[in-house]
Amino acid sequence: MGRIQISMDYYPEGDMLSITFGTLGRKGHGYELSEHIYICVDLSTHEPLGLAILSYSKLVGLGEVTLSLWDELTPEEQEMIRAILLKEPVNRFIQLKEDLTMFTPVSTFPDIPLQEIVAA
């Protein structure tokens, strides 16, 4: 896989971090992994299009977050999303636990501490 353009936007009024992979505006299917974590996927290529993390500063402080809606996904969706979460570029932002029920938000983006994103 070549270099992927990554765009990040933090919205302090909603405490939401939005991460887009590739070109902005591409259409895909969204999956809710928990009350606060959403992933958008291109179903034809299984490419990640974006992540949205609500209550971001609170979740980062927790260290680990349960993917509470994982069991709501079909086995096929779980397999596809598991593969996406474990590889580039998504694994730059979250670290999935072995049991696939928890994730840890990565504490730094390339050269930008998360505290600077939240403070922006």
C-alpha positions as CSV (number, residue, x, y, z in Angstrom):
1,M,0.0,0.0,0.0
2,G,1.3,3.4,-0.9
3,R,1.2,6.5,1.3
4,I,-2.3,7.4,2.4
5,Q,-3.3,11.0,3.0
6,I,-4.6,11.4,6.5
7,S,-6.6,14.4,7.7
8,M,-7.6,15.0,11.3
9,D,-10.0,17.5,12.7
10,Y,-10.8,18.0,16.3
11,Y,-14.2,19.7,17.2
12,P,-13.9,21.0,20.8
13,E,-17.6,21.9,21.0
14,G,-18.5,18.2,20.7
15,D,-15.2,16.8,21.8
16,M,-15.0,14.8,18.6
17,L,-11.9,13.7,16.7
18,S,-12.5,13.0,13.0
19,I,-9.8,11.1,11.1
20,T,-10.1,10.7,7.3
21,F,-8.0,8.3,5.3
22,G,-7.5,9.2,1.6
23,T,-9.5,11.8,-0.3
24,L,-12.2,13.7,1.7
25,G,-15.8,13.1,0.7
26,R,-15.6,9.4,-0.4
27,K,-18.7,7.4,0.4
28,G,-18.8,4.3,2.5
29,H,-20.7,2.4,5.1
30,G,-20.4,3.4,8.8
31,Y,-20.2,0.9,11.6
32,E,-20.8,1.8,15.3
33,L,-18.2,-0.1,17.4
34,S,-19.3,1.6,20.7
35,E,-21.3,4.6,21.8
36,H,-18.3,6.7,21.0
37,I,-16.4,5.0,18.2
38,Y,-17.4,4.8,14.5
39,I,-15.5,3.6,11.5
40,C,-16.4,4.2,7.8
41,V,-15.4,1.6,5.3
42,D,-15.5,1.3,1.5
43,L,-17.4,-2.0,1.1
44,S,-16.1,-2.7,-2.4
45,T,-12.4,-2.4,-1.4
46,H,-12.6,-2.9,2.4
47,E,-10.5,0.3,2.7
48,P,-11.0,2.4,5.8
49,L,-12.3,5.8,5.0
50,G,-12.4,7.3,8.4
51,L,-12.8,7.1,12.2
52,A,-14.9,9.3,14.4
53,I,-14.3,9.3,18.1
54,L,-16.9,11.1,20.3
55,S,-16.0,12.3,23.8
56,Y,-12.5,12.0,22.6
57,S,-10.6,13.7,25.5
58,K,-12.5,11.6,28.0
59,L,-11.8,8.3,26.2
60,V,-8.1,9.1,25.9
61,G,-8.0,9.6,29.6
62,L,-9.6,6.1,30.2
63,G,-6.7,4.4,28.4
64,E,-8.9,1.5,27.2
65,V,-12.4,1.4,25.8
66,T,-14.6,-1.5,25.3
67,L,-16.0,-2.1,21.8
68,S,-19.4,-2.6,23.3
69,L,-21.3,-3.0,20.1
70,W,-18.9,-5.5,18.5
71,D,-21.4,-8.3,19.0
72,E,-24.0,-6.4,17.1
73,L,-21.9,-6.9,13.9
74,T,-22.3,-10.0,11.7
75,P,-19.4,-12.4,11.7
76,E,-18.5,-11.2,8.2
77,E,-18.5,-7.6,9.4
78,Q,-16.4,-8.5,12.4
79,E,-13.8,-10.3,10.2
80,M,-13.6,-7.3,7.8
81,I,-13.4,-4.7,10.5
82,R,-10.9,-6.7,12.6
83,A,-8.6,-6.8,9.5
84,I,-9.0,-3.1,9.0
85,L,-8.3,-2.2,12.7
86,L,-5.1,-4.3,12.8
87,K,-3.3,-2.7,9.9
88,E,-2.1,0.6,8.5
89,P,-3.3,3.3,8.7
90,V,-6.0,2.6,11.4
91,N,-3.5,1.0,13.8
92,R,-1.6,4.3,14.0
93,F,-4.6,5.7,15.9
94,I,-5.9,2.7,17.9
95,Q,-4.3,-0.4,19.3
96,L,-6.7,-3.3,19.4
97,K,-6.4,-5.8,22.2
98,E,-6.0,-9.5,21.4
99,D,-9.5,-10.3,22.5
100,L,-10.8,-7.7,20.1
101,T,-13.2,-6.2,22.7
102,M,-11.0,-3.3,23.9
103,F,-8.9,-0.7,22.2
104,T,-6.4,1.8,23.5
105,P,-6.3,5.2,21.7
106,V,-2.7,5.7,20.6
107,S,-1.3,8.6,22.7
108,T,0.5,10.4,19.8
109,F,-0.1,11.1,16.2
110,P,3.0,11.6,14.0
111,D,4.8,14.4,15.9
112,I,1.7,15.8,17.5
113,P,0.8,15.0,21.1
114,L,-2.9,14.4,21.6
115,Q,-3.0,17.1,24.2
116,E,-2.2,19.6,21.6
117,I,-5.1,18.3,19.4
118,V,-7.5,18.5,22.2
119,A,-6.2,22.0,23.3
120,A,-6.5,23.4,19.7
